[in-house]
Amino acid sequence: MVYRDLRSFLEKLESEGQLLRVTQQVNPEPDLGSAARAVNNLGEKAPALLFNNILGYTKGKVALNVHGSWPNHALMMGLPKDTPVKEQFHEFARRWNNYPVPVEQVETAPFHANQITENINLFDILPLFRLNSEDSACFIDKACVISRDPDDPDNFGKQNTGIYRIQVKGKDRLAIQPIPTHDIGIHLRKAEERGENLPVTIAIGNDPVITTIAGSPLTYEQSEYEMAGAIQGEPYRIVKSKHSNLDIPWGAEVVLEGEIISGYREFEGPFGEFTGSYSDARHQPVIQINAIYFRDNPIFEHLYLGMSPTEMDYITSINTCVPLYHQLKEAFPEVQAVNANFVQGLAAIISTKTRFGGFAKAVGMRAMTTPHGLGYCKIVIVVDDFVDPFNLTQVMWALSTRVAPDKDLVVIPNASVLSLDPSSEPPGITHKLVIDATTPKSPEIRGEIFAPTVEPPQDTEKWEKILKQLINN
């Protein structure tokens, strides 16, 4: 099933028992942030939340935790909500290979219902609030930000749709954190070298697939819209901006159009980040908003950030695992699956067959040299192919029974990592660690004497299916 907008997905979640409507009146602060934290604490089957009675806002609606569980992730892909995580991973990886799927370009969108180009005041349209108590301001943290390469503006693949944290600086001004290595950071550098402002469009409240792909580590010339089509199985629907050559998700609730001011910076932050720590205040670029479009009674979708587990662990989960998986498999066909669900892949678990002793260590180090791994993949655990990397009980078994600390740990000193990692010193530099939790193999001496592994009885899979049918009946 294809969800063209957030509303149709919320309807599906509600029909599947994965949406909770909160009708009692709530304060923007601290109720909304507290509720978002609380629902994340309910486990990996937690529902989405929809608030429609917010003090101070007569029409404001806020959606939280839309992607924040494995059932919700499965439903986004059109799968049964009880689909196991490993099956979701392999299905996502299969669809990833269908890229590119050409887009569907249309002339109008529901967000064209309302337009403001003068006396813009974001607080009149959005029920803005702080998530955590030490956040320096209100943030927009789950919007798709669209920009193009100013040196190659007609190249559709070099148009970027990404998710970046955005601080509300005033009624029509925002600050944005564009990581220099991310696509928008490259676009901004090129624009500033030309002495030009960078046009941007910010789409808030989108269908679940484009939000997922916008948080994925695609290559520079891969189109997020063409990848979204591959994942949903149909062309992705977009509409052209009225003020630039940017393309916008058709189903967006609210669209902000503006430009990043060339060569100008203001302090942004602190902000409670996905690492579970507050980031520092830093000089960041500023966006001037020139126009707002929005649907009738728009829904403000927001993302809680803090110590795991949060919605971030689902929205940047399998879509992070799959690119790493494909990149690793190019060098090592033996790789079976990658679990980079933790803190955007700062920790990753890789299952692989091994050719010979020491092979797993090479796989782990290769993960750290992938485009995403360079800034993440601080700790990589490599397990055997018969260990499910998404089953943490099995992973802990491998760590407990396969790792000899004097032989199976590889430390890479002074490696790169994203500067938001609070353990890095200085910011952006850290030691990295590969843990070889595979069964020792010749020519390692231990490989000749290691105790054999207990294999499951031959009809185990058959009985798993029988028992699942009995339970479902």
GUMITI-578979 format. One record per residue (C-alpha): residue in three letters; x, y, z; residue number from 1. Coordinates in steps of 0.05 Angstrom, whole numbers, plus 5000, padded with zeros to 4 digits. Layout:
<kollums>
ALA X Y Z NUM
...
</kollums>
This chain:
<kollums>
MET 5000 5000 5000 1
VAL 5026 5070 4982 2
TYR 5014 5127 5031 3
ARG 5014 5193 4994 4
ASP 5012 5235 5057 5
LEU 5018 5233 5133 6
ARG 4942 5232 5143 7
SER 4931 5168 5104 8
PHE 4986 5134 5144 9
LEU 4957 5157 5210 10
GLU 4890 5127 5188 11
LYS 4926 5061 5175 12
LEU 4961 5063 5242 13
GLU 4894 5075 5277 14
SER 4861 5017 5241 15
GLU 4918 4972 5264 16
GLY 4916 4995 5336 17
GLN 4981 5034 5328 18
LEU 4955 5105 5338 19
LEU 4933 5135 5404 20
ARG 4891 5199 5400 21
VAL 4901 5244 5461 22
THR 4838 5288 5467 23
GLN 4850 5319 5536 24
GLN 4878 5389 5536 25
VAL 4954 5392 5543 26
ASN 5006 5446 5552 27
PRO 5057 5452 5495 28
GLU 5111 5448 5549 29
PRO 5126 5403 5584 30
ASP 5068 5357 5565 31
LEU 5085 5344 5491 32
GLY 5159 5329 5503 33
SER 5142 5288 5565 34
ALA 5090 5247 5526 35
ALA 5140 5235 5470 36
ARG 5192 5210 5519 37
ALA 5141 5168 5555 38
VAL 5115 5132 5493 39
ASN 5187 5115 5474 40
ASN 5193 5080 5541 41
LEU 5136 5033 5526 42
GLY 5177 4986 5483 43
GLU 5187 4968 5410 44
LYS 5112 4962 5395 45
ALA 5094 5032 5419 46
PRO 5039 5070 5382 47
ALA 5041 5138 5349 48
LEU 5009 5196 5385 49
LEU 4962 5250 5358 50
PHE 4944 5311 5400 51
ASN 4888 5358 5378 52
ASN 4874 5398 5442 53
ILE 4935 5441 5455 54
LEU 4930 5501 5501 55
GLY 4939 5565 5461 56
TYR 4925 5534 5393 57
THR 4853 5531 5368 58
LYS 4870 5487 5308 59
GLY 4939 5460 5324 60
LYS 4952 5385 5318 61
VAL 5016 5350 5336 62
ALA 5037 5279 5315 63
LEU 5092 5244 5353 64
ASN 5126 5176 5347 65
VAL 5097 5163 5278 66
HIS 5157 5118 5259 67
GLY 5173 5098 5331 68
SER 5162 5022 5332 69
TRP 5175 4960 5290 70
PRO 5100 4950 5276 71
ASN 5096 5022 5249 72
HIS 5159 5011 5207 73
ALA 5129 4947 5178 74
LEU 5063 4981 5162 75
MET 5101 5037 5127 76
MET 5127 4984 5079 77
GLY 5059 4953 5069 78
LEU 5079 4891 5110 79
PRO 5040 4858 5167 80
LYS 5054 4895 5231 81
ASP 5083 4833 5265 82
THR 5137 4823 5210 83
PRO 5203 4806 5245 84
VAL 5258 4859 5241 85
LYS 5305 4814 5202 86
GLU 5250 4802 5149 87
GLN 5238 4877 5145 88
PHE 5312 4887 5134 89
HIS 5316 4838 5077 90
GLU 5253 4865 5044 91
PHE 5279 4936 5049 92
ALA 5346 4912 5019 93
ARG 5309 4878 4961 94
ARG 5269 4941 4945 95
TRP 5331 4983 4950 96
ASN 5358 4947 4889 97
ASN 5299 4971 4848 98
TYR 5327 5042 4848 99
PRO 5315 5086 4809 100
VAL 5239 5091 4800 101
PRO 5221 5154 4760 102
VAL 5179 5205 4797 103
GLU 5107 5228 4784 104
GLN 5107 5304 4774 105
VAL 5040 5339 4786 106
GLU 5019 5412 4783 107
THR 4983 5423 4849 108
ALA 4984 5395 4920 109
PRO 4939 5398 4982 110
PHE 4986 5447 5016 111
HIS 4970 5499 4963 112
ALA 4903 5510 5000 113
ASN 4933 5567 5041 114
GLN 4989 5615 5025 115
ILE 5025 5670 5064 116
THR 5078 5714 5032 117
GLU 5074 5776 5077 118
ASN 5077 5787 5152 119
ILE 5099 5714 5161 120
ASN 5095 5688 5232 121
LEU 5112 5614 5242 122
PHE 5080 5615 5311 123
ASP 5012 5628 5280 124
ILE 5016 5565 5238 125
LEU 5057 5515 5279 126
PRO 5046 5494 5352 127
LEU 5120 5502 5368 128
PHE 5149 5476 5433 129
ARG 5214 5453 5465 130
LEU 5226 5379 5473 131
ASN 5276 5379 5530 132
SER 5285 5429 5586 133
GLU 5354 5454 5566 134
ASP 5338 5464 5492 135
SER 5356 5535 5475 136
ALA 5293 5547 5434 137
CYS 5238 5512 5395 138
PHE 5264 5466 5340 139
ILE 5236 5434 5277 140
ASP 5270 5367 5274 141
LYS 5231 5321 5228 142
ALA 5223 5362 5165 143
CYS 5249 5347 5096 144
VAL 5297 5402 5074 145
ILE 5305 5406 4998 146
SER 5363 5440 4962 147
ARG 5400 5434 4895 148
ASP 5473 5436 4873 149
PRO 5481 5509 4850 150
ASP 5537 5487 4802 151
ASP 5492 5436 4768 152
PRO 5420 5459 4783 153
ASP 5387 5418 4728 154
ASN 5415 5352 4754 155
PHE 5356 5318 4788 156
GLY 5400 5268 4824 157
LYS 5440 5325 4857 158
GLN 5377 5352 4888 159
ASN 5379 5333 4961 160
THR 5321 5317 5008 161
GLY 5349 5310 5079 162
ILE 5331 5318 5152 163
TYR 5370 5369 5192 164
ARG 5355 5402 5258 165
ILE 5326 5472 5251 166
GLN 5322 5523 5307 167
VAL 5267 5575 5306 168
LYS 5303 5642 5312 169
GLY 5243 5687 5301 170
LYS 5176 5692 5268 171
ASP 5206 5684 5198 172
ARG 5279 5664 5211 173
LEU 5309 5596 5225 174
ALA 5379 5569 5239 175
ILE 5401 5502 5208 176
GLN 5458 5455 5223 177
PRO 5485 5430 5155 178
ILE 5540 5380 5168 179
PRO 5596 5398 5117 180
THR 5599 5326 5090 181
HIS 5524 5321 5080 182
ASP 5493 5341 5013 183
ILE 5464 5406 5038 184
GLY 5531 5425 5068 185
ILE 5563 5414 4999 186
HIS 5507 5455 4966 187
LEU 5517 5512 5016 188
ARG 5593 5513 5007 189
LYS 5585 5518 4931 190
ALA 5532 5574 4937 191
GLU 5576 5614 4985 192
GLU 5636 5606 4939 193
ARG 5592 5638 4885 194
GLY 5570 5692 4933 195
GLU 5498 5670 4928 196
ASN 5443 5652 4977 197
LEU 5421 5579 4974 198
PRO 5346 5569 4960 199
VAL 5315 5517 5006 200
THR 5246 5488 5017 201
ILE 5225 5457 5083 202
ALA 5168 5406 5081 203
ILE 5137 5389 5149 204
GLY 5090 5331 5162 205
ASN 5105 5283 5104 206
ASP 5087 5213 5083 207
PRO 5128 5161 5122 208
VAL 5170 5135 5064 209
ILE 5203 5201 5043 210
THR 5218 5217 5116 211
THR 5253 5150 5122 212
ILE 5292 5159 5058 213
ALA 5310 5231 5075 214
GLY 5346 5202 5136 215
SER 5384 5151 5094 216
PRO 5457 5156 5074 217
LEU 5448 5157 4999 218
THR 5505 5176 4952 219
TYR 5511 5248 4927 220
GLU 5478 5235 4860 221
GLN 5423 5188 4884 222
SER 5354 5219 4885 223
GLU 5315 5210 4950 224
TYR 5250 5215 4909 225
GLU 5271 5160 4862 226
MET 5292 5117 4921 227
ALA 5226 5130 4956 228
GLY 5192 5103 4893 229
ALA 5234 5040 4898 230
ILE 5216 5029 4971 231
GLN 5141 5042 4962 232
GLY 5137 5005 4896 233
GLU 5106 5062 4856 234
PRO 5131 5129 4828 235
TYR 5138 5181 4883 236
ARG 5093 5242 4874 237
ILE 5125 5311 4875 238
VAL 5104 5383 4858 239
LYS 5149 5440 4835 240
SER 5162 5499 4881 241
LYS 5130 5565 4860 242
HIS 5192 5605 4878 243
SER 5251 5561 4857 244
ASN 5268 5499 4817 245
LEU 5261 5454 4878 246
ASP 5214 5394 4881 247
ILE 5169 5384 4941 248
PRO 5135 5321 4970 249
TRP 5063 5325 4946 250
GLY 5033 5304 5013 251
ALA 5068 5355 5059 252
GLU 5025 5388 5113 253
VAL 5065 5453 5115 254
VAL 5117 5480 5067 255
LEU 5166 5537 5083 256
GLU 5204 5568 5025 257
GLY 5264 5612 5034 258
GLU 5340 5616 5027 259
ILE 5402 5606 5069 260
ILE 5436 5673 5074 261
SER 5506 5670 5044 262
GLY 5564 5681 5091 263
TYR 5522 5696 5153 264
ARG 5521 5657 5218 265
GLU 5486 5661 5285 266
PHE 5491 5620 5349 267
GLU 5448 5557 5347 268
GLY 5437 5508 5404 269
PRO 5445 5477 5454 270
PHE 5397 5421 5435 271
GLY 5383 5352 5464 272
GLU 5409 5306 5410 273
PHE 5400 5234 5389 274
THR 5463 5215 5427 275
GLY 5426 5229 5492 276
SER 5469 5290 5507 277
TYR 5461 5365 5494 278
SER 5502 5393 5438 279
ASP 5541 5458 5446 280
ALA 5520 5526 5419 281
ARG 5554 5538 5352 282
HIS 5553 5588 5296 283
GLN 5506 5562 5243 284
PRO 5474 5588 5178 285
VAL 5408 5626 5179 286
ILE 5347 5615 5134 287
GLN 5301 5673 5115 288
ILE 5230 5648 5103 289
ASN 5195 5683 5044 290
ALA 5131 5642 5037 291
ILE 5089 5591 5075 292
TYR 5039 5541 5045 293
PHE 4996 5495 5088 294
ARG 4937 5449 5087 295
ASP 4873 5464 5124 296
ASN 4883 5446 5198 297
PRO 4955 5424 5187 298
ILE 4989 5371 5229 299
PHE 5057 5388 5259 300
GLU 5098 5324 5261 301
HIS 5155 5324 5312 302
LEU 5211 5277 5333 303
TYR 5233 5266 5405 304
LEU 5308 5262 5415 305
GLY 5345 5237 5477 306
MET 5374 5174 5506 307
SER 5355 5111 5468 308
PRO 5306 5083 5455 309
THR 5271 5139 5417 310
GLU 5236 5145 5350 311
MET 5304 5161 5321 312
ASP 5324 5089 5331 313
TYR 5270 5068 5282 314
ILE 5271 5125 5232 315
THR 5346 5117 5221 316
SER 5349 5042 5230 317
ILE 5339 4995 5171 318
ASN 5350 5053 5123 319
THR 5420 5058 5153 320
CYS 5431 4983 5156 321
VAL 5415 4971 5083 322
PRO 5466 5018 5050 323
LEU 5520 4991 5096 324
TYR 5499 4920 5078 325
HIS 5503 4933 5003 326
GLN 5570 4969 5008 327
LEU 5600 4913 5050 328
LYS 5573 4859 5005 329
GLU 5609 4889 4946 330
ALA 5675 4873 4979 331
PHE 5653 4813 5021 332
PRO 5596 4771 4991 333
GLU 5597 4730 5054 334
VAL 5562 4786 5094 335
GLN 5491 4763 5113 336
ALA 5460 4823 5149 337
VAL 5477 4889 5184 338
ASN 5444 4916 5246 339
ALA 5462 4991 5252 340
ASN 5398 5008 5289 341
PHE 5435 5039 5348 342
VAL 5445 5115 5351 343
GLN 5448 5121 5274 344
GLY 5501 5067 5270 345
LEU 5552 5091 5321 346
ALA 5549 5018 5341 347
ALA 5537 4965 5287 348
ILE 5531 4889 5287 349
ILE 5549 4850 5225 350
SER 5536 4776 5213 351
THR 5580 4741 5162 352
LYS 5607 4675 5139 353
THR 5682 4672 5149 354
ARG 5733 4646 5099 355
PHE 5792 4640 5147 356
GLY 5819 4665 5213 357
GLY 5820 4741 5218 358
PHE 5768 4750 5164 359
ALA 5716 4781 5210 360
LYS 5765 4835 5232 361
ALA 5774 4856 5159 362
VAL 5698 4860 5151 363
GLY 5693 4904 5213 364
MET 5747 4952 5189 365
ARG 5715 4956 5121 366
ALA 5650 4979 5154 367
MET 5688 5038 5183 368
THR 5711 5060 5115 369
THR 5643 5062 5081 370
PRO 5614 5132 5068 371
HIS 5569 5126 5129 372
GLY 5618 5088 5172 373
LEU 5670 5143 5167 374
GLY 5628 5188 5211 375
TYR 5594 5133 5251 376
CYS 5610 5058 5263 377
LYS 5651 5073 5325 378
ILE 5641 5003 5353 379
VAL 5631 4945 5304 380
ILE 5614 4875 5329 381
VAL 5622 4819 5278 382
VAL 5585 4753 5290 383
ASP 5576 4687 5253 384
ASP 5525 4679 5198 385
PHE 5481 4635 5242 386
VAL 5475 4691 5294 387
ASP 5417 4739 5281 388
PRO 5447 4809 5290 389
PHE 5377 4836 5306 390
ASN 5370 4787 5364 391
LEU 5410 4818 5420 392
THR 5405 4756 5462 393
GLN 5442 4717 5408 394
VAL 5492 4774 5400 395
MET 5506 4773 5475 396
TRP 5515 4698 5470 397
ALA 5568 4709 5416 398
LEU 5603 4762 5457 399
SER 5601 4718 5518 400
THR 5626 4653 5486 401
ARG 5668 4674 5425 402
VAL 5709 4735 5447 403
ALA 5778 4728 5477 404
PRO 5795 4800 5498 405
ASP 5869 4791 5485 406
LYS 5858 4765 5414 407
ASP 5792 4792 5386 408
LEU 5793 4867 5398 409
VAL 5821 4915 5345 410
VAL 5829 4988 5364 411
ILE 5837 5041 5310 412
PRO 5865 5104 5342 413
ASN 5846 5176 5325 414
ALA 5793 5159 5274 415
SER 5738 5205 5248 416
VAL 5668 5208 5278 417
LEU 5612 5259 5277 418
SER 5626 5317 5323 419
LEU 5559 5306 5360 420
ASP 5588 5243 5392 421
PRO 5598 5267 5464 422
SER 5655 5217 5476 423
SER 5698 5245 5419 424
GLU 5758 5286 5439 425
PRO 5768 5334 5406 426
PRO 5698 5335 5375 427
GLY 5701 5292 5312 428
ILE 5760 5248 5333 429
THR 5755 5182 5371 430
HIS 5787 5113 5377 431
LYS 5744 5060 5343 432
LEU 5736 4987 5361 433
VAL 5724 4923 5323 434
ILE 5701 4863 5364 435
ASP 5710 4796 5330 436
ALA 5655 4752 5360 437
THR 5658 4698 5307 438
THR 5679 4626 5318 439
PRO 5755 4620 5311 440
LYS 5778 4589 5247 441
SER 5844 4562 5219 442
PRO 5899 4586 5213 443
GLU 5884 4613 5282 444
ILE 5909 4562 5333 445
ARG 5843 4567 5370 446
GLY 5806 4547 5305 447
GLU 5834 4477 5309 448
ILE 5812 4463 5381 449
PHE 5750 4506 5390 450
ALA 5689 4469 5417 451
PRO 5637 4453 5363 452
THR 5573 4494 5362 453
VAL 5507 4460 5379 454
GLU 5465 4459 5315 455
PRO 5389 4465 5319 456
PRO 5351 4400 5308 457
GLN 5334 4390 5234 458
ASP 5259 4406 5238 459
THR 5265 4469 5280 460
GLU 5243 4516 5225 461
LYS 5185 4471 5207 462
TRP 5161 4471 5280 463
GLU 5169 4547 5285 464
LYS 5118 4553 5229 465
ILE 5071 4502 5261 466
LEU 5073 4537 5328 467
LYS 5062 4606 5298 468
GLN 5000 4580 5262 469
LEU 4974 4549 5327 470
ILE 4985 4615 5364 471
ASN 4951 4656 5310 472
ASN 4891 4610 5309 473
</kollums>
